[in-house]
Amino acid sequence: MIDILIQKSVSEALNKEFGVAVAPETIALTATKKEFTGDFTLVVFPYMQKCGCKNPVDLANKIGDFVVAACEWVESYNVIKGFLNFVVGENYWKNFLERNFRNETFGYRTVRSDKPVVIEYSSPNTNKPLHLGHIRNNLLGWSVAEILKANGYAVKKVNLVNDRGIHICKSMLAWKKFSGGETPQSSGMKGDHLVGKYYVAFDKAYKKEVADLLAKGMAEEEAERNAPILLEAQNMLKKWAGMDYAGIIDRVYRQPLANRFLASISTFVGELLQGKADTKVGLTDEEYKLLKEMLVQVFRDFVSHILCSYSLAEDAVGFVGSIAFYFQKFILAAMEETGMKMGVIMRSPMEGLIRYHSCNSPKS
């Protein structure tokens, strides 16, 4: 790079003109301020005493003359008091461009030995139409992945297709009940718009059934849990996902990726415990209580057996991932019992990466 060449020339100038030995890498060059002419600036004041010079302008002129003569890429210089500004010739930039514009790995660092970094984006909701926000997330995710790759990380890009769950069953059931066999081709609608249409149709039917149950004297919470169309969708999900006893045993103990299967249930359980109406699927109050007690004990064991094995008394502990996001109140309760401090909880590592690069990117 040209700055290294200038450092070497300045080092030679100090040695040959003044007999002063200075290692090139210790010579500080900065980008010339916009209000002055030049590309790189050298402050000569630190070298005046060593060189036996009382006038900084004289010292700067001697160094500048030497560098222009010795380095073919520096075409001129100018001196503002003790500031020596070097002007790099156009030939250098043309040559630099010719040598590097076809180099697809220019500026990349060597591959690190760190663990791979997984960037997950944009994972759109498969039950709703795509929109411009998904393009934004795609650009952000791809950019973060490429920045990390250029910095030597082994990057894995992941797009989670969340096409398993109660939300999909709602659209499928509404389509079976109300569509009359409508398709994107017969309706002239985009496929994602058609799916969204029947998601809305389900919601309308669900609210009507809840209202009917309320009119018959059923309590609101019970009505929301027992609307026939919701129970039917839930039954569809159980059959589809193999969520009966035999299906769960098979998925956990016989099929691969049991951890993924179990993690996929976390969203449902988390929303259930947060009391969202569309995930109340017929659990009794006693079942709710048992489920909460089980989760409290699970996270209490995690904190006492895992986190407490580290010296974290003075540090805030942060968490990243959907498990921590959906069950943060249980984690917080378990940590408070041991006096540990809760840090930031992020649903996705993308949030932190975007924040980090936004705060640390060069200002234009």
Buried (B, 14 or more C-beta within 10 A) or exposed (E): EBBEBBBBBBBBBBEEBBEBEBEBEEBEBEEBEEEEEBBBBBBBEEBBEEBEBEEBBBBBBBBBEBBBEBBEBBBEBBBBEBBBBBBBBEEBEEEBEEEEEEEEEEEEEEEEEEEEBEBBBBBBBBBBBBEEEBEEBBEBBBBBBEBBBBBBBBBEBEEEEBEBBBBBBBBBBBBEBBBEEBEEEEEEBEEBBBBBBBBEBBBEBBBEBBEEBBEEEBEEEBBBBBBEBBBBBBBBBBEBBBBEEEBBEBBEEEEEEEEEBEEBBBBBBBBBBEEEBBBBBEBEEEEBEEBEEEBBEEBBEBBEEEBBEEEBEEEEBEBBBBBBBBBBBBBBBBBEEEEBEBEEBBBBBBEEBBEEBEEEEEEE
